[in-house]
Amino acid sequence: MAIKAIDVELMSPTGGGFSFEQLVELAGLSVAQAITKEYSKESHPRVAVFSGPGNNGLDDKPVNQGLMKQCMELDIPFVDSPECGLRDTDLVVDAIFGFSFSGEVRQPFVSAIQALKDTAIPIVSGNVRGEGFQPSMLVKMEEKWGLNLPQFPGTDQCVDLNAQSTPGQTPTQT
Ligand SMILES: NC(=O)C1=CN([C@@H]2O[C@H](COP(=O)(O)OP(=O)(O)OC[C@H]3O[C@@H](n4cnc5c(N)ncnc54)[C@H](O)[C@@H]3O)[C@@H](O)[C@H]2O)[C@H](O)CC1
């Protein structure tokens, strides 16, 4: 898959020699910046992050352990069910699956995906697509080939491709 190839190239000596952790931090920064452009902390103060079992969700990775430690120090609660995650929430970040998702959703993620399908809360998906639901925003990497990059303002990590969006279109930040 082209997105996977981009990661491999970015981590190669000729592609910049990025570490996995750097790419993860940059991906997280892009998602965070795209969110702040579309959903202010005044309008969407409470955010639930649905984190998956792979690198998209950063499960069992040192970066994730650091983030979890930070959440505990900042009294950011962890919930053990999608229903709890969606209670008292203004925005959901879908970090469940990335480019290695395949086939029908398998347990134990069926209830989480169903909860995202059923909710009216805006969802920001940080991967190539929502699994059967329509995210309100998709933060994705552009395919490398045939890239027609828009101008990224300043040092921004993202730009709203739908700035002149038609009503009802899913905002896409890239
Ligand atoms: N160099 C890199 O890999 C970087 C990746 N980044 C992000 O990581 C994901 C790719 O990570 P990977 O672990 O390969 O895949 P996923 O995150 O999609 O998770 C796969 C995980 O999910 C399970 N799974 C797959 N299909 C199903 C299913 N139908 N039902 C249930 N479970 C499923 C599978 O068993 C694995 O455990 C990439 O998208 C990036 O977002 C970093 O951002 C940068 C470096």
The ligand as an ORCA input file, in Angstrom:
! r2SCAN-3c Opt
* xyz 0 1
  N       5.996      2.682      9.973
  C       4.798      2.517     10.440
  O       4.188      1.417     10.448
  C       4.110      3.717     11.006
  C       2.750      3.570     11.152
  N       1.997      4.555     11.656
  C       0.589      4.295     11.852
  O       0.409      2.914     12.103
  C      -0.564      2.403     11.195
  C      -0.167      1.028     10.752
  O       0.078      0.275     11.923
  P      -0.234     -1.292     11.913
  O       0.037     -1.808     13.271
  O       0.451     -1.922     10.744
  O      -1.772     -1.400     11.556
  P      -3.081     -0.879     12.263
  O      -2.796      0.262     13.161
  O      -4.057     -0.739     11.164
  O      -3.548     -2.091     13.241
  C      -3.531     -3.392     12.832
  C      -4.035     -4.195     14.045
  O      -5.438     -4.333     13.882
  C      -5.760     -5.713     13.816
  N      -6.791     -5.860     12.789
  C      -6.622     -5.741     11.451
  N      -7.808     -5.946     10.804
  C      -8.720     -6.197     11.795
  C     -10.120     -6.497     11.787
  N     -10.824     -6.582     10.627
  N     -10.752     -6.683     12.979
  C     -10.054     -6.615     14.138
  N      -8.720     -6.340     14.238
  C      -8.082     -6.138     13.052
  C      -4.478     -6.419     13.487
  O      -4.504     -7.707     14.029
  C      -3.436     -5.544     14.152
  O      -3.328     -5.863     15.516
  C      -0.622      3.347     10.050
  O      -1.950      3.380      9.508
  C      -0.235      4.680     10.664
  O      -1.409      5.316     11.120
  C       2.610      5.750     12.254
  O       1.707      6.829     12.237
  C       3.900      6.137     11.622
  C       4.839      4.973     11.356
*
